[in-house]
Amino acid sequence: MYQPKIADEHIRTLYQWAKRLEIPMTRLVNRLLAHGLARLEQGVEHVHEPAVNDYARKTQRTKQRARYGTARSERQECRKES
């Protein structure tokens, strides 16, 4: 099943709210999604325009991770050979 990634900047806020409300983060996220989806169905919310600071893949960061992963796997191979 497809499991979309939650933007990193939302994780901290979700965590803090879950702690304040004394509920698991998954329950908080599910409640927020249920509320948001209900509002979409009612026509109250419009998501055709991105919100401020909307999640967008950071290509430079992705490239850095890709390079790090490659370098890391090369280091691991060198250690195995030693």
Z-matrix of the N, CA and C atoms (Angstrom, degrees):
N
C 1 1.452
C 2 1.528 1 108.99
N 3 1.300 2 116.47 1 142.64
C 4 1.466 3 122.49 2 179.91
C 5 1.519 4 110.26 3 -69.69
N 6 1.322 5 116.47 4 129.74
C 7 1.459 6 121.67 5 178.02
C 8 1.522 7 108.68 6 -127.54
N 9 1.330 8 116.79 7 98.10
C 10 1.460 9 119.43 8 -177.46
C 11 1.529 10 111.73 9 -66.06
N 12 1.325 11 114.86 10 149.71
C 13 1.458 12 121.05 11 179.55
C 14 1.521 13 109.83 12 -79.58
N 15 1.299 14 115.67 13 135.65
C 16 1.462 15 121.01 14 174.73
C 17 1.528 16 106.52 15 -84.17
N 18 1.304 17 116.89 16 133.50
C 19 1.461 18 121.31 17 -179.49
C 20 1.521 19 110.68 18 -57.51
N 21 1.320 20 115.94 19 136.60
C 22 1.470 21 121.63 20 -176.86
C 23 1.527 22 112.59 21 -54.29
N 24 1.325 23 116.77 22 -38.46
C 25 1.466 24 119.14 23 -176.92
C 26 1.533 25 112.17 24 -67.78
N 27 1.341 26 117.97 25 -18.30
C 28 1.466 27 120.87 26 178.05
C 29 1.525 28 112.31 27 -86.88
N 30 1.318 29 117.14 28 -24.05
C 31 1.465 30 120.63 29 -176.02
C 32 1.525 31 111.66 30 -59.94
N 33 1.334 32 117.18 31 -47.49
C 34 1.472 33 120.30 32 -179.49
C 35 1.522 34 111.36 33 -60.14
N 36 1.332 35 117.24 34 -44.90
C 37 1.465 36 120.93 35 -179.81
C 38 1.528 37 110.83 36 -64.23
N 39 1.327 38 116.59 37 -43.92
C 40 1.461 39 120.07 38 177.70
C 41 1.522 40 111.14 39 -60.90
N 42 1.323 41 116.00 40 -43.47
C 43 1.461 42 120.93 41 179.50
C 44 1.538 43 110.91 42 -59.60
N 45 1.335 44 115.81 43 -47.39
C 46 1.464 45 120.36 44 -178.72
C 47 1.531 46 111.42 45 -62.69
N 48 1.349 47 117.01 46 -43.13
C 49 1.462 48 120.06 47 178.92
C 50 1.514 49 111.43 48 -65.94
N 51 1.321 50 117.10 49 -39.95
C 52 1.463 51 120.36 50 179.36
C 53 1.528 52 110.50 51 -62.43
N 54 1.327 53 116.45 52 -40.34
C 55 1.471 54 119.82 53 178.11
C 56 1.532 55 110.87 54 -65.29
N 57 1.345 56 116.43 55 -43.78
C 58 1.468 57 120.11 56 179.04
C 59 1.520 58 111.89 57 -60.99
N 60 1.338 59 115.33 58 -40.99
C 61 1.465 60 120.40 59 -177.75
C 62 1.523 61 112.43 60 -85.43
N 63 1.332 62 115.44 61 -6.24
C 64 1.463 63 122.61 62 179.82
C 65 1.525 64 112.16 63 56.24
N 66 1.340 65 115.05 64 47.26
C 67 1.462 66 121.67 65 175.14
C 68 1.529 67 107.84 66 -133.93
N 69 1.338 68 117.31 67 157.62
C 70 1.465 69 119.22 68 176.94
C 71 1.535 70 111.25 69 -64.92
N 72 1.317 71 115.48 70 150.30
C 73 1.470 72 120.14 71 179.54
C 74 1.519 73 111.59 72 -58.18
N 75 1.335 74 117.26 73 -39.09
C 76 1.465 75 119.46 74 -179.17
C 77 1.520 76 111.57 75 -62.18
N 78 1.315 77 116.65 76 -38.96
C 79 1.468 78 119.61 77 178.15
C 80 1.530 79 110.57 78 -66.15
N 81 1.333 80 116.85 79 -41.19
C 82 1.463 81 121.07 80 177.83
C 83 1.528 82 110.72 81 -61.56
N 84 1.326 83 116.75 82 -47.74
C 85 1.467 84 120.84 83 -179.79
C 86 1.518 85 110.56 84 -61.33
N 87 1.324 86 117.21 85 -43.75
C 88 1.466 87 120.28 86 179.10
C 89 1.528 88 111.87 87 -62.46
N 90 1.327 89 117.18 88 -39.75
C 91 1.470 90 120.37 89 178.04
C 92 1.525 91 111.20 90 -66.36
N 93 1.329 92 116.03 91 -43.08
C 94 1.462 93 119.68 92 179.04
C 95 1.525 94 111.41 93 -63.49
N 96 1.331 95 116.14 94 -42.36
C 97 1.462 96 119.88 95 178.06
C 98 1.522 97 111.39 96 -64.33
N 99 1.322 98 117.26 97 -43.92
C 100 1.464 99 120.68 98 178.99
C 101 1.529 100 110.65 99 -59.39
N 102 1.329 101 115.55 100 -43.85
C 103 1.470 102 120.16 101 179.19
C 104 1.533 103 110.85 102 -64.54
N 105 1.327 104 116.52 103 -46.61
C 106 1.461 105 120.50 104 -179.66
C 107 1.516 106 112.24 105 -64.25
N 108 1.329 107 117.49 106 -41.65
C 109 1.465 108 120.73 107 179.24
C 110 1.524 109 111.46 108 -65.70
N 111 1.328 110 116.61 109 -38.13
C 112 1.472 111 120.07 110 177.51
C 113 1.527 112 109.98 111 -62.72
N 114 1.332 113 116.39 112 -40.90
C 115 1.473 114 120.22 113 178.93
C 116 1.528 115 111.24 114 -66.74
N 117 1.324 116 117.03 115 -36.29
C 118 1.468 117 120.15 116 175.83
C 119 1.525 118 110.76 117 -62.68
N 120 1.321 119 116.01 118 -45.26
C 121 1.462 120 120.52 119 -179.66
C 122 1.524 121 111.94 120 -64.18
N 123 1.330 122 117.13 121 -31.64
C 124 1.455 123 121.75 122 178.78
C 125 1.532 124 111.82 123 -79.25
N 126 1.321 125 116.52 124 -11.27
C 127 1.457 126 120.22 125 -178.92
C 128 1.516 127 113.61 126 82.88
N 129 1.325 128 116.78 127 12.19
C 130 1.461 129 121.37 128 -178.31
C 131 1.525 130 110.81 129 -79.03
N 132 1.328 131 116.19 130 -38.47
C 133 1.465 132 121.70 131 -178.65
C 134 1.515 133 110.26 132 -99.43
N 135 1.316 134 115.28 133 146.94
C 136 1.454 135 121.99 134 175.70
C 137 1.521 136 107.76 135 -127.44
N 138 1.309 137 117.03 136 120.98
C 139 1.462 138 120.09 137 -176.81
C 140 1.522 139 112.26 138 -111.97
N 141 1.314 140 117.60 139 15.69
C 142 1.460 141 119.69 140 -179.95
C 143 1.524 142 111.59 141 -71.99
N 144 1.319 143 117.92 142 -19.52
C 145 1.454 144 121.40 143 175.53
C 146 1.519 145 108.70 144 -109.63
N 147 1.352 146 117.77 145 133.97
C 148 1.463 147 119.18 146 -179.36
C 149 1.524 148 111.79 147 -65.23
N 150 1.316 149 115.14 148 144.47
C 151 1.458 150 120.58 149 176.30
C 152 1.526 151 109.15 150 -72.67
N 153 1.315 152 115.92 151 165.35
C 154 1.454 153 120.66 152 176.25
C 155 1.526 154 107.58 153 -61.64
N 156 1.330 155 116.72 154 136.42
C 157 1.466 156 122.91 155 -177.78
C 158 1.529 157 111.93 156 58.47
N 159 1.332 158 116.34 157 35.24
C 160 1.454 159 120.61 158 178.63
C 161 1.523 160 109.75 159 -59.98
N 162 1.311 161 117.02 160 148.39
C 163 1.463 162 122.47 161 -177.12
C 164 1.523 163 109.70 162 -64.58
N 165 1.304 164 115.33 163 127.83
C 166 1.458 165 121.74 164 174.46
C 167 1.515 166 107.55 165 -140.90
N 168 1.299 167 115.83 166 137.46
C 169 1.462 168 119.21 167 -178.96
C 170 1.524 169 109.77 168 -62.09
N 171 1.298 170 115.54 169 131.51
C 172 1.458 171 121.71 170 179.46
C 173 1.521 172 107.58 171 -90.13
N 174 1.334 173 116.48 172 101.68
C 175 1.460 174 119.92 173 -172.66
C 176 1.520 175 111.97 174 -65.74
N 177 1.311 176 118.47 175 -36.44
C 178 1.461 177 119.92 176 179.73
C 179 1.522 178 109.69 177 -64.32
N 180 1.304 179 117.24 178 -43.09
C 181 1.462 180 121.27 179 179.48
C 182 1.523 181 110.45 180 -64.73
N 183 1.333 182 116.05 181 -41.17
C 184 1.453 183 120.37 182 178.56
C 185 1.521 184 110.57 183 -61.73
N 186 1.319 185 116.76 184 -41.78
C 187 1.464 186 120.67 185 178.57
C 188 1.524 187 110.41 186 -64.55
N 189 1.326 188 116.87 187 -40.32
C 190 1.465 189 119.99 188 179.04
C 191 1.523 190 110.38 189 -63.37
N 192 1.307 191 116.77 190 -41.29
C 193 1.464 192 119.82 191 178.67
C 194 1.526 193 110.72 192 -64.92
N 195 1.317 194 115.87 193 -39.48
C 196 1.456 195 119.44 194 179.55
C 197 1.522 196 109.83 195 -62.91
N 198 1.332 197 117.52 196 -42.39
C 199 1.455 198 120.69 197 178.54
C 200 1.521 199 110.71 198 -65.83
N 201 1.315 200 117.04 199 -40.94
C 202 1.455 201 121.13 200 -179.76
C 203 1.523 202 110.25 201 -63.83
N 204 1.312 203 116.08 202 -43.91
C 205 1.462 204 120.00 203 179.34
C 206 1.513 205 111.66 204 -60.63
N 207 1.335 206 117.48 205 -40.35
C 208 1.455 207 121.53 206 178.89
C 209 1.519 208 110.07 207 -66.58
N 210 1.311 209 117.23 208 -46.33
C 211 1.461 210 120.84 209 -179.77
C 212 1.527 211 109.96 210 -63.65
N 213 1.293 212 116.34 211 -38.19
C 214 1.457 213 120.70 212 -179.07
C 215 1.525 214 110.50 213 -64.47
N 216 1.350 215 115.90 214 -46.23
C 217 1.454 216 118.28 215 -179.42
C 218 1.526 217 111.30 216 -65.06
N 219 1.330 218 117.72 217 -33.53
C 220 1.461 219 120.82 218 176.35
C 221 1.525 220 110.51 219 -65.67
N 222 1.323 221 117.74 220 -40.92
C 223 1.463 222 121.28 221 178.18
C 224 1.520 223 110.95 222 -63.30
N 225 1.327 224 115.94 223 -40.61
C 226 1.448 225 119.62 224 179.83
C 227 1.525 226 111.06 225 -64.53
N 228 1.341 227 116.70 226 -38.60
C 229 1.460 228 120.12 227 177.72
C 230 1.509 229 111.02 228 -64.75
N 231 1.340 230 117.19 229 -40.64
C 232 1.461 231 121.27 230 178.96
C 233 1.529 232 110.62 231 -62.16
N 234 1.324 233 116.95 232 -39.63
C 235 1.458 234 121.11 233 179.81
C 236 1.530 235 111.33 234 -66.38
N 237 1.338 236 115.35 235 -38.18
C 238 1.472 237 119.83 236 179.09
C 239 1.521 238 110.41 237 -64.16
N 240 1.342 239 116.55 238 -38.46
C 241 1.452 240 121.53 239 -178.13
C 242 1.524 241 111.40 240 -71.32
N 243 1.335 242 117.76 241 -26.71
C 244 1.483 243 121.73 242 -177.24
C 245 1.502 244 112.53 243 -71.77
